[in-house]
Every structure is written in structure tokens, then in C-alpha cells.
Amino acid sequence: MISTSTESPLALLDLIQAFVESLDKLFENVSELDLIFNFETLHATLGEMIVGGIVVETNSEKITKAVREQGRVTQRKEAASGRHGILGWGGGLRGIG
């Protein structure tokens, strides 16, 4: 982690922790696939935390509330499909073979 003389390394670690906690609340146990397929929520979360390069919010409750109010949270479709294909979510390689 790189920080300048005006930034506290502990504050940067706190920012990362708040970011992860917010994502975990938004996605209810966040995984890598949530971040890949719902990158809009990831960007909206960072947008609530950092504005113009300045950290404006680290309270995960306020961050998750603001992102949900924007309507940027997409629910996971894992429960609906029940299984994953070879190529990720969905049917996989249908019609091949």
C-alpha cells in the first residue's frame, strides 16, 4: 500500500475495511463473481465513499443505504438457476457435443 506524507496508512486500511464491509452488506456474503457481474454496484459504492479523490464517508450503514436508494444493487441469480455451467452462470455449453 502506498501513501503520501499527508495520508495515514491506518486511514487507508480503514477505508479498505469499510469498502469490504459495505460490499458484504450489499451482496449478503460477497464473492468474486458478485464483483465481476455487478461492477456497477462496486463503482457506486466507491462513488459514495470517495469524491474527487477525497474520502467523504466510511460508515458502512450510510454507504449501503445510499447505494440501495440509487437502485444499483443487483440480487444474485444463483438461487434461481441452482447450478452453474462450464462458462460460468447459466446454461454453459448448450448445443455443443
C-alpha positions in Angstrom: 0.0 0.0 0.0 1.4 3.4 -1.0 0.6 6.5 1.0 1.9 10.1 0.8 3.2 12.0 3.7 -0.2 13.6 4.2 -2.1 10.3 4.3 -2.2 7.9 7.2 -1.6 4.2 6.3 -4.1 3.3 9.0 -6.7 5.5 7.4 -6.2 3.7 4.1 -6.6 0.3 5.9 -9.8 1.7 7.5 -11.1 2.7 4.0 -10.5 -0.7 2.6 -12.2 -2.4 5.6 -15.2 -0.1 5.2 -15.4 -0.8 1.5 -15.3 -4.6 2.1 -17.9 -4.4 4.9 -20.2 -2.3 2.6 -19.9 -4.8 -0.2 -20.6 -7.6 2.1 -23.8 -6.0 3.4 -24.9 -5.1 -0.2 -24.4 -8.6 -1.6 -25.0 -10.6 1.6 -21.7 -12.5 1.7 -19.9 -11.0 -1.3 -17.9 -13.2 -3.6 -15.6 -12.6 -6.6 -18.5 -13.4 -9.0 -20.6 -10.7 -7.4 -17.9 -8.1 -8.2 -17.4 -9.3 -11.8 -21.1 -9.4 -12.8 -22.2 -6.4 -10.7 -19.4 -4.0 -11.1 -21.9 -1.1 -11.2 -22.6 -1.7 -7.5 -18.9 -1.8 -6.9 -18.5 1.6 -8.6 -21.5 3.1 -6.9 -20.1 2.0 -3.5 -16.7 3.6 -4.2 -18.5 6.7 -5.5 -20.3 7.1 -2.2 -17.0 6.7 -0.3 -14.6 8.8 -2.4 -15.5 12.0 -4.2 -12.8 13.9 -6.1 -10.0 11.8 -4.6 -11.1 12.6 -1.0 -12.7 10.1 1.4 -16.1 11.5 2.3 -17.7 8.5 4.0 -16.6 5.4 5.9 -19.8 4.5 7.7 -20.9 1.3 6.0 -24.5 1.7 7.1 -24.8 5.1 5.4 -22.9 3.8 2.3 -25.2 0.8 1.8 -28.3 2.9 2.4 -27.2 5.4 -0.3 -26.3 2.7 -2.8 -29.6 0.9 -2.3 -31.5 4.2 -2.7 -29.8 4.6 -6.1 -31.1 1.2 -7.1 -27.7 0.0 -8.1 -27.8 -3.3 -6.2 -28.5 -6.4 -8.3 -29.5 -9.6 -6.5 -27.6 -12.8 -7.1 -29.3 -15.2 -9.5 -27.6 -18.3 -8.0 -30.7 -19.5 -6.2 -32.9 -19.4 -9.3 -30.6 -21.4 -11.6 -29.4 -23.9 -8.9 -26.3 -24.9 -10.9 -23.5 -23.3 -12.9 -22.4 -24.1 -16.5 -18.9 -24.6 -17.7 -18.7 -21.0 -18.8 -20.0 -19.5 -15.5 -23.6 -18.6 -14.7 -26.3 -20.0 -16.8 -26.5 -23.0 -19.2 -22.9 -23.4 -20.1 -22.2 -25.1 -23.4 -25.7 -26.0 -24.6 -25.9 -27.5 -28.0 -22.3 -28.5 -28.2 -21.2 -32.1 -28.3 
